[in-house]
Amino acid sequence: MTQHGSFPWLRGAPAGAPLPADCWACPRPHWPLLLTACGGGPRAGPDTVTFGSNGADATPKKAYEAVTKAFTQDSGLTVRTNTVDHDTFQNSITSYLQGTPDDVFTWFAGYRMQYFAKKGLASPVDDVWDVIGDGFSDAAKQLSRGQDGKYYFVPLYNYPWAVFYRKSLFRDRGYETPATWDEFIALAKRMKKDGLSPSPPDTAAATAGPSSVPSTTSTCAPTAMTSICS
């Protein structure tokens, strides 16, 4: 049996609203989140907010029901939730946003959010961050902003990420366990030169925007590291 280890610097990555991120070797936080769409609200009326959710499973669906109920009690506004299964929501996000999206919807943080914000398909929520900003770290704030410096989403929850690696391979090749993102990238490049595939395929680009990690997987090379998200 091959021994595996995990990188300690990948524990407890923060998250936001409901889209579980793709599981791949990536130590930056992936945040499911809430964004506001451009042009989504008129159908619902002034006293109703529509919420596009991919939380079709029982647990997230129940959680969102509690959140929207609390919002209604606090604001007096009715929330109409439109739930679609995760894969369908993710695969149709572009056409969804270019059509008549809901007022608020769930998506990913960082460059995936920035991709749609830059295209004008999401609206800034700086006024919300004026109220909640003190409760978030600088890293959370950075991943919540678009390239224009404005805020476009609000994180909702945390979930853990981990990268597992083959200890025997690291020992045989003389690899050191990376402690920073730069060291992780340097190790991945070294592995590629050694004919190894550092991580599973990068599926992020299929959703939106370029990936921050170069594609590293070939069909014939063994995978040295893999990531798991819960």
C-alpha positions as CSV (number, residue, x, y, z in Angstrom):
1,M,0.0,0.0,0.0
2,T,1.3,3.4,-0.9
3,Q,1.5,5.9,2.0
4,H,-0.1,9.3,1.5
5,G,0.3,12.6,3.3
6,S,-1.4,15.9,3.2
7,F,-0.2,19.5,3.0
8,P,-1.0,21.2,6.3
9,W,-1.3,24.6,4.7
10,L,-4.4,23.5,2.9
11,R,-6.7,23.0,5.9
12,G,-10.0,24.8,6.3
13,A,-10.2,26.9,3.1
14,P,-13.1,29.5,3.5
15,A,-16.1,29.3,1.3
16,G,-19.3,31.2,0.5
17,A,-22.6,30.4,-0.9
18,P,-23.5,27.0,-2.5
19,L,-21.5,25.9,-5.5
20,P,-19.0,23.2,-4.5
21,A,-15.8,24.0,-6.3
22,D,-14.0,21.5,-8.6
23,C,-11.7,19.3,-6.6
24,W,-8.2,19.8,-7.9
25,A,-4.8,20.5,-6.5
26,C,-5.2,24.2,-5.7
27,P,-4.3,25.8,-2.3
28,R,-6.1,29.0,-2.8
29,P,-9.6,29.3,-1.2
30,H,-12.6,28.4,-3.4
31,W,-15.7,30.1,-2.3
32,P,-19.2,29.3,-3.3
33,L,-20.9,32.6,-3.0
34,L,-23.8,34.9,-3.6
35,L,-23.7,37.4,-6.5
36,T,-26.2,39.9,-7.8
37,A,-27.1,39.6,-11.4
38,C,-27.6,42.5,-13.8
39,G,-31.2,42.8,-15.0
40,G,-32.6,40.0,-12.9
41,G,-35.3,41.5,-10.7
42,P,-38.2,43.2,-12.7
43,R,-40.2,40.0,-13.1
44,A,-40.5,39.3,-9.4
45,G,-41.9,42.7,-8.3
46,P,-40.6,45.2,-5.8
47,D,-41.3,43.1,-2.7
48,T,-39.8,39.9,-4.0
49,V,-36.2,38.8,-4.5
50,T,-35.4,35.8,-6.7
51,F,-32.6,33.5,-5.7
52,G,-30.9,31.1,-8.2
53,S,-29.5,28.2,-6.2
54,N,-27.6,25.1,-7.2
55,G,-28.1,23.6,-3.7
56,A,-30.5,20.8,-4.9
57,D,-29.3,18.2,-2.3
58,A,-31.3,18.0,0.9
59,T,-28.7,19.5,3.3
60,P,-27.9,22.7,1.4
61,K,-31.5,23.1,0.3
62,K,-32.6,23.1,4.0
63,A,-29.8,25.5,4.9
64,Y,-30.9,28.0,2.2
65,E,-34.5,27.7,3.3
66,A,-33.4,28.8,6.8
67,V,-31.3,31.7,5.4
68,T,-34.0,33.0,3.1
69,K,-36.6,32.7,5.9
70,A,-34.4,34.7,8.3
71,F,-33.9,37.3,5.5
72,T,-37.7,37.6,4.9
73,Q,-38.3,38.1,8.7
74,D,-35.6,40.8,8.8
75,S,-36.4,42.7,5.6
76,G,-40.0,42.0,4.9
77,L,-39.1,40.9,1.4
78,T,-40.3,37.6,0.0
79,V,-37.6,35.3,-1.4
80,R,-38.5,33.1,-4.4
81,T,-35.8,30.3,-4.7
82,N,-35.2,28.7,-8.0
83,T,-33.2,25.5,-7.4
84,V,-31.3,23.7,-10.2
85,D,-29.0,20.7,-9.7
86,H,-25.3,21.6,-9.4
87,D,-24.1,20.2,-12.7
88,T,-26.8,21.7,-14.8
89,F,-26.4,25.1,-13.1
90,Q,-22.6,25.1,-13.6
91,N,-22.8,24.0,-17.2
92,S,-25.5,26.6,-18.2
93,I,-24.1,29.6,-16.2
94,T,-23.2,31.6,-19.3
95,S,-26.5,31.3,-21.0
96,Y,-28.3,31.8,-17.6
97,L,-26.6,35.1,-17.0
98,Q,-27.1,36.3,-20.6
99,G,-30.8,35.6,-20.3
100,T,-33.0,36.7,-17.5
101,P,-31.1,35.6,-14.4
102,D,-32.4,35.7,-10.8
103,D,-31.6,38.7,-8.6
104,V,-29.1,36.8,-6.6
105,F,-27.3,33.6,-7.6
106,T,-24.6,31.2,-6.4
107,W,-21.2,30.9,-8.0
108,F,-17.4,30.7,-7.3
109,A,-15.0,33.3,-5.9
110,G,-11.8,34.8,-7.4
111,Y,-11.2,34.7,-11.1
112,R,-14.4,32.8,-11.9
113,M,-16.4,35.6,-10.4
114,Q,-14.2,38.2,-12.0
115,Y,-14.8,36.7,-15.4
116,F,-18.5,37.5,-15.3
117,A,-18.1,40.8,-13.4
118,K,-15.8,42.1,-16.1
119,K,-18.4,41.2,-18.7
120,G,-21.0,43.2,-16.8
121,L,-23.1,40.2,-15.9
122,A,-22.9,40.8,-12.1
123,S,-23.6,43.9,-10.1
124,P,-21.4,45.4,-7.4
125,V,-22.4,45.0,-3.7
126,D,-20.1,47.5,-2.1
127,D,-22.9,48.8,0.1
128,V,-23.2,45.4,1.6
129,W,-19.5,45.2,2.4
130,D,-19.7,48.6,4.0
131,V,-21.8,46.8,6.7
132,I,-20.1,43.4,6.9
133,G,-16.5,44.1,5.9
134,D,-15.1,44.1,9.4
135,G,-16.1,40.5,9.8
136,F,-13.9,39.2,7.0
137,S,-10.2,38.7,6.5
138,D,-8.1,40.6,3.9
139,A,-7.9,37.3,1.9
140,A,-11.7,37.0,1.9
141,K,-12.1,40.6,0.7
142,Q,-9.6,40.1,-2.1
143,L,-11.4,37.1,-3.5
144,S,-14.7,39.0,-3.2
145,R,-13.6,41.9,-5.4
146,G,-13.6,42.2,-9.2
147,Q,-10.7,43.4,-11.2
148,D,-12.1,46.9,-11.0
149,G,-11.8,46.8,-7.2
150,K,-15.5,46.6,-6.5
151,Y,-17.1,43.9,-4.4
152,Y,-19.3,41.4,-6.3
153,F,-20.1,38.6,-3.9
154,V,-20.6,37.7,-0.3
155,P,-19.1,34.4,1.2
156,L,-21.5,32.2,3.1
157,Y,-19.7,29.3,4.6
158,N,-16.4,27.4,4.9
159,Y,-15.4,23.9,3.8
160,P,-12.0,22.1,4.0
161,W,-9.7,21.4,1.2
162,A,-6.6,19.1,1.2
163,V,-4.0,17.9,-1.3
164,F,-2.8,14.4,-0.8
165,Y,0.5,13.2,-2.1
166,R,2.4,9.9,-2.4
167,K,5.1,9.9,0.3
168,S,7.0,7.1,-1.4
169,L,7.3,9.1,-4.6
170,F,8.4,12.3,-2.7
171,R,11.0,10.2,-0.8
172,D,12.3,8.5,-4.0
173,R,12.5,11.7,-6.0
174,G,13.8,13.9,-3.2
175,Y,10.8,16.2,-3.3
176,E,10.2,18.5,-0.3
177,T,6.7,19.2,0.9
178,P,5.7,22.7,-0.2
179,A,4.8,25.2,2.5
180,T,3.6,28.1,0.3
181,W,1.8,28.6,-3.0
182,D,5.0,29.5,-4.8
183,E,6.7,26.4,-3.6
184,F,3.7,24.3,-4.7
185,I,3.9,25.8,-8.2
186,A,7.7,25.3,-8.3
187,L,7.2,21.6,-7.3
188,A,4.6,21.1,-9.9
189,K,6.9,22.4,-12.6
190,R,9.7,20.2,-11.4
191,M,7.4,17.2,-11.5
192,K,6.4,18.0,-15.1
193,K,10.1,18.1,-16.0
194,D,10.5,14.7,-14.4
195,G,7.7,13.3,-16.6
196,L,5.1,13.2,-13.8
197,S,1.6,14.7,-13.7
198,P,1.4,16.8,-10.5
199,S,-2.4,16.9,-10.3
200,P,-5.7,15.8,-11.8
201,P,-7.0,17.6,-15.0
202,D,-7.8,21.2,-14.5
203,T,-11.5,21.5,-15.3
204,A,-11.8,25.1,-14.2
205,A,-11.3,26.6,-17.6
206,A,-14.4,24.8,-18.9
207,T,-16.5,27.0,-16.6
208,A,-15.0,30.5,-16.9
209,G,-11.8,32.1,-17.5
210,P,-8.2,30.8,-17.5
211,S,-6.8,28.7,-14.7
212,S,-4.0,30.1,-12.5
213,V,-2.2,26.7,-12.6
214,P,-1.0,25.4,-16.0
215,S,-2.5,22.1,-17.2
216,T,-0.5,19.3,-15.7
217,T,-2.1,16.0,-16.6
218,S,-1.2,13.7,-19.5
219,T,-3.0,10.4,-20.2
220,C,0.1,8.3,-19.7
221,A,1.9,10.0,-16.8
222,P,1.2,8.9,-13.2
223,T,-0.5,11.5,-10.9
224,A,1.7,12.5,-8.0
225,M,-0.9,14.6,-6.1
226,T,-4.6,14.8,-5.9
227,S,-7.0,17.1,-4.0
228,I,-10.2,16.4,-2.1
229,C,-12.9,18.8,-1.1
230,S,-15.8,17.9,1.1
